[in-house]
Amino acid sequence: MPVIEKKRTRNLPQINERIRFPKIRVIDTDGTQLGIMTPAEAMPMAEEKELDLVLISDKADPPVCRIMDYGKYKYEQEKKEREARKKQHTSDVKEVKMRYKIEEHDYQVRLRQAQGFIKDGDKVKATVMFRGREIQHSDLAEELLKRMATDLQAVAEVQQAPKKEGRNMMMLLAPKK
């Protein structure tokens, strides 16, 4: 049972009484250094201002602690993390499906869709589907996929060459760096 207690304290933030260093460098709320002292000497200063003594850097020599409102500090950190997550874009794989006997206008529509996906930073999986005996014309499907690759050459690069997968032939295009 005592092992569990030890683990629990490790995850808790190092504030106030939990700071276990013999000497610490203390920084005031306005950023001025109050000097090097023991945590026991720094605690009354923080309590006087009704704030917390928070460990900022334990790697420094001596470790750096700051007098601040820990709840507010924690909230600000979480807010920064949320903003950072909001800004990052994950690359998805979008699919453009067609048949090997596609008409010219329909092909142009698929091409514009693929171009839009690539400009948004997503990868595009171009798939040609076969039905019944159409599978015999896989050479025409490969030609179509290669044509698409050359038409999108300006914005995309072929990540995976056209290959047959069951009753489909597919190719993967990724945005150019």
Secondary structure, DSSP 8 states (H G I E B T S, - for coil): -HHHHHHHHHHS--BGGG---SSEEEE-TTS-EEEEE-HHHHHHHHHHTT-EEEEEESSSSS-EEEEE-HHHHHHHHHHHHHHHHHH-----EEEEEEETT--HHHHHHHHHHHHHHHHTT-EEEEEEE--GGGGGGHHHHHHHHHHHHHHTTTTEEEEEEEEEETTEEEEEEEE--
